[in-house]
């Protein structure tokens, strides 16, 4: 019962924090940055897998899932630890300034809730960026050949990068298509480099 109340309390704090622009801004950065990494990783995996002669799409999906687990875990774990250290330092400064203990206070609960939000956004980005480009490989043999699945996967990855760019342009006030093209270009560069790698 106590653990259920604690979870409900954390969810209420998280819901309240999602209304704060400062929290959303940090989470956006983690989401897009790690999503960018995940998408470029997926494009590299796809091109490398097709060029190395992997015979079936399911093997490519398995390789991609391994990358998703690694990057997703890294994204969540690293952000949790980074934010834990940063927020604890902030609480320590507040405690010294106010000469009180802030354990189990609203400030303490909000800092923990912010870590949950940031870590979740950080982990979601690479999962989207890696898994969506792999979808065509689940249809290899029925709808796509390996080469076609590779082209479709790279196109999806480039599209995801363009969406990230367009999304960030909304915040920065830039022209959406300029930001979209700039982000998409990174995917094409990674695909191109992989095409010319030896072996």
C-alpha positions as protocol buffer text, in pm:
chain_id: "A"
residue {
  index: 1
  type: UNK
  ca { x: 0 y: 0 z: 0 }
}
residue {
  index: 2
  type: UNK
  ca { x: 278 y: 242 z: 94 }
}
residue {
  index: 3
  type: UNK
  ca { x: 467 y: 167 z: -228 }
}
residue {
  index: 4
  type: UNK
  ca { x: 149 y: 228 z: -433 }
}
residue {
  index: 5
  type: UNK
  ca { x: 101 y: 566 z: -264 }
}
residue {
  index: 6
  type: UNK
  ca { x: 465 y: 649 z: -329 }
}
residue {
  index: 7
  type: UNK
  ca { x: 426 y: 566 z: -701 }
}
residue {
  index: 8
  type: UNK
  ca { x: 106 y: 772 z: -725 }
}
residue {
  index: 9
  type: UNK
  ca { x: 277 y: 1060 z: -549 }
}
residue {
  index: 10
  type: UNK
  ca { x: 573 y: 1043 z: -791 }
}
residue {
  index: 11
  type: UNK
  ca { x: 336 y: 1036 z: -1089 }
}
residue {
  index: 12
  type: UNK
  ca { x: 153 y: 1342 z: -957 }
}
residue {
  index: 13
  type: UNK
  ca { x: 484 y: 1525 z: -919 }
}
residue {
  index: 14
  type: UNK
  ca { x: 592 y: 1421 z: -1271 }
}
residue {
  index: 15
  type: UNK
  ca { x: 262 y: 1542 z: -1417 }
}
residue {
  index: 16
  type: UNK
  ca { x: 308 y: 1878 z: -1246 }
}
residue {
  index: 17
  type: UNK
  ca { x: 669 y: 1905 z: -1363 }
}
residue {
  index: 18
  type: UNK
  ca { x: 572 y: 1842 z: -1725 }
}
residue {
  index: 19
  type: UNK
  ca { x: 392 y: 2176 z: -1713 }
}
residue {
  index: 20
  type: UNK
  ca { x: 718 y: 2359 z: -1639 }
}
residue {
  index: 21
  type: UNK
  ca { x: 910 y: 2491 z: -1937 }
}
residue {
  index: 22
  type: UNK
  ca { x: 1250 y: 2457 z: -1767 }
}
residue {
  index: 23
  type: UNK
  ca { x: 1191 y: 2084 z: -1716 }
}
residue {
  index: 24
  type: UNK
  ca { x: 1056 y: 2035 z: -2069 }
}
residue {
  index: 25
  type: UNK
  ca { x: 1355 y: 2221 z: -2219 }
}
residue {
  index: 26
  type: UNK
  ca { x: 1611 y: 1991 z: -2055 }
}
residue {
  index: 27
  type: UNK
  ca { x: 1409 y: 1680 z: -2145 }
}
residue {
  index: 28
  type: UNK
  ca { x: 1380 y: 1797 z: -2507 }
}
residue {
  index: 29
  type: UNK
  ca { x: 1756 y: 1830 z: -2531 }
}
residue {
  index: 30
  type: UNK
  ca { x: 1812 y: 1480 z: -2395 }
}
residue {
  index: 31
  type: UNK
  ca { x: 1539 y: 1334 z: -2620 }
}
residue {
  index: 32
  type: UNK
  ca { x: 1663 y: 1492 z: -2942 }
}
residue {
  index: 33
  type: UNK
  ca { x: 2034 y: 1448 z: -2869 }
}
residue {
  index: 34
  type: UNK
  ca { x: 2003 y: 1079 z: -2786 }
}
residue {
  index: 35
  type: UNK
  ca { x: 1744 y: 1026 z: -3059 }
}
residue {
  index: 36
  type: UNK
  ca { x: 1994 y: 1174 z: -3305 }
}
residue {
  index: 37
  type: UNK
  ca { x: 2262 y: 933 z: -3181 }
}
residue {
  index: 38
  type: UNK
  ca { x: 2025 y: 638 z: -3202 }
}
residue {
  index: 39
  type: UNK
  ca { x: 1910 y: 720 z: -3554 }
}
residue {
  index: 40
  type: UNK
  ca { x: 2264 y: 760 z: -3686 }
}
residue {
  index: 41
  type: UNK
  ca { x: 2359 y: 433 z: -3516 }
}
residue {
  index: 42
  type: UNK
  ca { x: 2065 y: 260 z: -3682 }
}
residue {
  index: 43
  type: UNK
  ca { x: 2160 y: 395 z: -4025 }
}
residue {
  index: 44
  type: UNK
  ca { x: 2516 y: 272 z: -3974 }
}
residue {
  index: 45
  type: UNK
  ca { x: 2393 y: -73 z: -3864 }
}
residue {
  index: 46
  type: UNK
  ca { x: 2157 y: -97 z: -4163 }
}
residue {
  index: 47
  type: UNK
  ca { x: 2411 y: 0 z: -4429 }
}
residue {
  index: 48
  type: UNK
  ca { x: 2683 y: -213 z: -4272 }
}
residue {
  index: 49
  type: UNK
  ca { x: 2453 y: -515 z: -4243 }
}
residue {
  index: 50
  type: UNK
  ca { x: 2333 y: -497 z: -4603 }
}
residue {
  index: 51
  type: UNK
  ca { x: 2682 y: -442 z: -4745 }
}
residue {
  index: 52
  type: UNK
  ca { x: 2833 y: -722 z: -4537 }
}
residue {
  index: 53
  type: UNK
  ca { x: 2592 y: -970 z: -4693 }
}
residue {
  index: 54
  type: UNK
  ca { x: 2373 y: -1056 z: -4395 }
}
residue {
  index: 55
  type: UNK
  ca { x: 2119 y: -1285 z: -4559 }
}
residue {
  index: 56
  type: UNK
  ca { x: 1797 y: -1205 z: -4374 }
}
residue {
  index: 57
  type: UNK
  ca { x: 1616 y: -913 z: -4217 }
}
residue {
  index: 58
  type: UNK
  ca { x: 1559 y: -1077 z: -3878 }
}
residue {
  index: 59
  type: UNK
  ca { x: 1935 y: -1089 z: -3817 }
}
residue {
  index: 60
  type: UNK
  ca { x: 1955 y: -715 z: -3888 }
}
residue {
  index: 61
  type: UNK
  ca { x: 1667 y: -656 z: -3646 }
}
residue {
  index: 62
  type: UNK
  ca { x: 1847 y: -859 z: -3377 }
}
residue {
  index: 63
  type: UNK
  ca { x: 2165 y: -655 z: -3425 }
}
residue {
  index: 64
  type: UNK
  ca { x: 1959 y: -335 z: -3409 }
}
residue {
  index: 65
  type: UNK
  ca { x: 1784 y: -452 z: -3092 }
}
residue {
  index: 66
  type: UNK
  ca { x: 2124 y: -507 z: -2932 }
}
residue {
  index: 67
  type: UNK
  ca { x: 2219 y: -150 z: -3023 }
}
residue {
  index: 68
  type: UNK
  ca { x: 1885 y: -24 z: -2890 }
}
residue {
  index: 69
  type: UNK
  ca { x: 1936 y: -200 z: -2557 }
}
residue {
  index: 70
  type: UNK
  ca { x: 2289 y: -61 z: -2526 }
}
residue {
  index: 71
  type: UNK
  ca { x: 2210 y: 297 z: -2624 }
}
residue {
  index: 72
  type: UNK
  ca { x: 1877 y: 304 z: -2440 }
}
residue {
  index: 73
  type: UNK
  ca { x: 2034 y: 177 z: -2118 }
}
residue {
  index: 74
  type: UNK
  ca { x: 2323 y: 420 z: -2154 }
}
residue {
  index: 75
  type: UNK
  ca { x: 2086 y: 711 z: -2215 }
}
residue {
  index: 76
  type: UNK
  ca { x: 1867 y: 637 z: -1911 }
}
residue {
  index: 77
  type: UNK
  ca { x: 2146 y: 540 z: -1674 }
}
residue {
  index: 78
  type: UNK
  ca { x: 2384 y: 825 z: -1759 }
}
residue {
  index: 79
  type: UNK
  ca { x: 2114 y: 1093 z: -1739 }
}
residue {
  index: 80
  type: UNK
  ca { x: 1984 y: 952 z: -1410 }
}
residue {
  index: 81
  type: UNK
  ca { x: 2333 y: 969 z: -1259 }
}
residue {
  index: 82
  type: UNK
  ca { x: 2415 y: 1310 z: -1410 }
}
residue {
  index: 83
  type: UNK
  ca { x: 2089 y: 1461 z: -1291 }
}
residue {
  index: 84
  type: UNK
  ca { x: 2119 y: 1294 z: -949 }
}
residue {
  index: 85
  type: UNK
  ca { x: 2458 y: 1458 z: -898 }
}
residue {
  index: 86
  type: UNK
  ca { x: 2344 y: 1796 z: -1031 }
}
residue {
  index: 87
  type: UNK
  ca { x: 2021 y: 1805 z: -831 }
}
residue {
  index: 88
  type: UNK
  ca { x: 2192 y: 1687 z: -513 }
}
residue {
  index: 89
  type: UNK
  ca { x: 2445 y: 1969 z: -553 }
}
residue {
  index: 90
  type: UNK
  ca { x: 2156 y: 2214 z: -596 }
}
residue {
  index: 91
  type: UNK
  ca { x: 1979 y: 2080 z: -285 }
}
residue {
  index: 92
  type: UNK
  ca { x: 2305 y: 2098 z: -86 }
}
residue {
  index: 93
  type: UNK
  ca { x: 2346 y: 2465 z: -184 }
}
residue {
  index: 94
  type: UNK
  ca { x: 1986 y: 2539 z: -84 }
}
residue {
  index: 95
  type: UNK
  ca { x: 2031 y: 2359 z: 249 }
}
residue {
  index: 96
  type: UNK
  ca { x: 2344 y: 2559 z: 328 }
}
residue {
  index: 97
  type: UNK
  ca { x: 2175 y: 2885 z: 234 }
}
residue {
  index: 98
  type: UNK
  ca { x: 1854 y: 2812 z: 427 }
}
residue {
  index: 99
  type: UNK
  ca { x: 2017 y: 2618 z: 715 }
}
residue {
  index: 100
  type: UNK
  ca { x: 1754 y: 2342 z: 695 }
}
residue {
  index: 101
  type: UNK
  ca { x: 1733 y: 1979 z: 584 }
}
residue {
  index: 102
  type: UNK
  ca { x: 1530 y: 1944 z: 263 }
}
residue {
  index: 103
  type: UNK
  ca { x: 1491 y: 1563 z: 275 }
}
residue {
  index: 104
  type: UNK
  ca { x: 1133 y: 1452 z: 208 }
}
residue {
  index: 105
  type: UNK
  ca { x: 1021 y: 1805 z: 118 }
}
residue {
  index: 106
  type: UNK
  ca { x: 850 y: 1931 z: -198 }
}
residue {
  index: 107
  type: UNK
  ca { x: 1187 y: 2048 z: -330 }
}
residue {
  index: 108
  type: UNK
  ca { x: 1335 y: 1701 z: -281 }
}
residue {
  index: 109
  type: UNK
  ca { x: 1035 y: 1528 z: -448 }
}
residue {
  index: 110
  type: UNK
  ca { x: 1039 y: 1768 z: -742 }
}
residue {
  index: 111
  type: UNK
  ca { x: 1409 y: 1713 z: -802 }
}
residue {
  index: 112
  type: UNK
  ca { x: 1354 y: 1336 z: -804 }
}
residue {
  index: 113
  type: UNK
  ca { x: 1054 y: 1374 z: -1034 }
}
residue {
  index: 114
  type: UNK
  ca { x: 1262 y: 1585 z: -1273 }
}
residue {
  index: 115
  type: UNK
  ca { x: 1521 y: 1305 z: -1288 }
}
residue {
  index: 116
  type: UNK
  ca { x: 1246 y: 1058 z: -1383 }
}
residue {
  index: 117
  type: UNK
  ca { x: 1124 y: 1289 z: -1663 }
}
residue {
  index: 118
  type: UNK
  ca { x: 1474 y: 1355 z: -1798 }
}
residue {
  index: 119
  type: UNK
  ca { x: 1582 y: 989 z: -1786 }
}
residue {
  index: 120
  type: UNK
  ca { x: 1262 y: 873 z: -1958 }
}
residue {
  index: 121
  type: UNK
  ca { x: 1298 y: 1131 z: -2237 }
}
residue {
  index: 122
  type: UNK
  ca { x: 1665 y: 1043 z: -2274 }
}
residue {
  index: 123
  type: UNK
  ca { x: 1590 y: 673 z: -2314 }
}
residue {
  index: 124
  type: UNK
  ca { x: 1292 y: 719 z: -2546 }
}
residue {
  index: 125
  type: UNK
  ca { x: 1491 y: 915 z: -2806 }
}
residue {
  index: 126
  type: UNK
  ca { x: 1736 y: 640 z: -2905 }
}
residue {
  index: 127
  type: UNK
  ca { x: 1467 y: 370 z: -2895 }
}
residue {
  index: 128
  type: UNK
  ca { x: 1263 y: 560 z: -3154 }
}
residue {
  index: 129
  type: UNK
  ca { x: 1574 y: 642 z: -3357 }
}
residue {
  index: 130
  type: UNK
  ca { x: 1696 y: 282 z: -3370 }
}
residue {
  index: 131
  type: UNK
  ca { x: 1377 y: 77 z: -3386 }
}
residue {
  index: 132
  type: UNK
  ca { x: 1172 y: 263 z: -3649 }
}
residue {
  index: 133
  type: UNK
  ca { x: 1435 y: 234 z: -3927 }
}
residue {
  index: 134
  type: UNK
  ca { x: 1450 y: -142 z: -3860 }
}
residue {
  index: 135
  type: UNK
  ca { x: 1080 y: -195 z: -3940 }
}
residue {
  index: 136
  type: UNK
  ca { x: 1137 y: -266 z: -4314 }
}
residue {
  index: 137
  type: UNK
  ca { x: 1362 y: -558 z: -4218 }
}
residue {
  index: 138
  type: UNK
  ca { x: 1070 y: -729 z: -4045 }
}
residue {
  index: 139
  type: UNK
  ca { x: 907 y: -736 z: -4390 }
}
residue {
  index: 140
  type: UNK
  ca { x: 1214 y: -866 z: -4572 }
}
residue {
  index: 141
  type: UNK
  ca { x: 1125 y: -1169 z: -4782 }
}
residue {
  index: 142
  type: UNK
  ca { x: 759 y: -1074 z: -4808 }
}
residue {
  index: 143
  type: UNK
  ca { x: 752 y: -709 z: -4912 }
}
residue {
  index: 144
  type: UNK
  ca { x: 1118 y: -613 z: -4948 }
}
residue {
  index: 145
  type: UNK
  ca { x: 1446 y: -762 z: -5059 }
}
residue {
  index: 146
  type: UNK
  ca { x: 1742 y: -698 z: -4828 }
}
residue {
  index: 147
  type: UNK
  ca { x: 1861 y: -410 z: -5047 }
}
residue {
  index: 148
  type: UNK
  ca { x: 1513 y: -256 z: -5060 }
}
residue {
  index: 149
  type: UNK
  ca { x: 1473 y: -292 z: -4682 }
}
residue {
  index: 150
  type: UNK
  ca { x: 1809 y: -118 z: -4644 }
}
residue {
  index: 151
  type: UNK
  ca { x: 1706 y: 174 z: -4865 }
}
residue {
  index: 152
  type: UNK
  ca { x: 1370 y: 200 z: -4686 }
}
residue {
  index: 153
  type: UNK
  ca { x: 1537 y: 185 z: -4344 }
}
residue {
  index: 154
  type: UNK
  ca { x: 1785 y: 460 z: -4432 }
}
residue {
  index: 155
  type: UNK
  ca { x: 1500 y: 671 z: -4572 }
}
residue {
  index: 156
  type: UNK
  ca { x: 1303 y: 628 z: -4247 }
}
residue {
  index: 157
  type: UNK
  ca { x: 1613 y: 723 z: -4046 }
}
residue {
  index: 158
  type: UNK
  ca { x: 1672 y: 1033 z: -4256 }
}
residue {
  index: 159
  type: UNK
  ca { x: 1302 y: 1120 z: -4214 }
}
residue {
  index: 160
  type: UNK
  ca { x: 1328 y: 1086 z: -3836 }
}
residue {
  index: 161
  type: UNK
  ca { x: 1628 y: 1319 z: -3834 }
}
residue {
  index: 162
  type: UNK
  ca { x: 1434 y: 1569 z: -4044 }
}
residue {
  index: 163
  type: UNK
  ca { x: 1145 y: 1554 z: -3796 }
}
residue {
  index: 164
  type: UNK
  ca { x: 1387 y: 1618 z: -3508 }
}
residue {
  index: 165
  type: UNK
  ca { x: 1521 y: 1920 z: -3695 }
}
residue {
  index: 166
  type: UNK
  ca { x: 1175 y: 2056 z: -3775 }
}
residue {
  index: 167
  type: UNK
  ca { x: 1071 y: 2005 z: -3412 }
}
residue {
  index: 168
  type: UNK
  ca { x: 1371 y: 2195 z: -3279 }
}
residue {
  index: 169
  type: UNK
  ca { x: 1315 y: 2477 z: -3529 }
}
residue {
  index: 170
  type: UNK
  ca { x: 977 y: 2541 z: -3368 }
}
residue {
  index: 171
  type: UNK
  ca { x: 1159 y: 2625 z: -3045 }
}
residue {
  index: 172
  type: UNK
  ca { x: 1442 y: 2826 z: -3200 }
}
residue {
  index: 173
  type: UNK
  ca { x: 1226 y: 3020 z: -3444 }
}
residue {
  index: 174
  type: UNK
  ca { x: 1427 y: 2904 z: -3746 }
}
residue {
  index: 175
  type: UNK
  ca { x: 1271 y: 2797 z: -4076 }
}
residue {
  index: 176
  type: UNK
  ca { x: 1159 y: 2438 z: -4022 }
}
residue {
  index: 177
  type: UNK
  ca { x: 1278 y: 2310 z: -4358 }
}
residue {
  index: 178
  type: UNK
  ca { x: 1629 y: 2448 z: -4308 }
}
residue {
  index: 179
  type: UNK
  ca { x: 1663 y: 2273 z: -3972 }
}
residue {
  index: 180
  type: UNK
  ca { x: 1505 y: 1957 z: -4114 }
}
residue {
  index: 181
  type: UNK
  ca { x: 1750 y: 1947 z: -4405 }
}
residue {
  index: 182
  type: UNK
  ca { x: 2047 y: 2016 z: -4179 }
}
residue {
  index: 183
  type: UNK
  ca { x: 1959 y: 1725 z: -3949 }
}
residue {
  index: 184
  type: UNK
  ca { x: 1868 y: 1492 z: -4237 }
}
residue {
  index: 185
  type: UNK
  ca { x: 2204 y: 1561 z: -4400 }
}
residue {
  index: 186
  type: UNK
  ca { x: 2379 y: 1388 z: -4108 }
}
residue {
  index: 187
  type: UNK
  ca { x: 2196 y: 1064 z: -4191 }
}
residue {
  index: 188
  type: UNK
  ca { x: 2299 y: 1084 z: -4555 }
}
residue {
  index: 189
  type: UNK
  ca { x: 2659 y: 1152 z: -4453 }
}
residue {
  index: 190
  type: UNK
  ca { x: 2666 y: 845 z: -4226 }
}
residue {
  index: 191
  type: UNK
  ca { x: 2510 y: 628 z: -4498 }
}
residue {
  index: 192
  type: UNK
  ca { x: 2761 y: 761 z: -4753 }
}
residue {
  index: 193
  type: UNK
  ca { x: 3062 y: 704 z: -4530 }
}
residue {
  index: 194
  type: UNK
  ca { x: 2948 y: 348 z: -4461 }
}
residue {
  index: 195
  type: UNK
  ca { x: 2910 y: 282 z: -4834 }
}
residue {
  index: 196
  type: UNK
  ca { x: 3276 y: 361 z: -4890 }
}
residue {
  index: 197
  type: UNK
  ca { x: 3424 y: 186 z: -4588 }
}
residue {
  index: 198
  type: UNK
  ca { x: 3659 y: -96 z: -4684 }
}
residue {
  index: 199
  type: UNK
  ca { x: 3519 y: -449 z: -4672 }
}
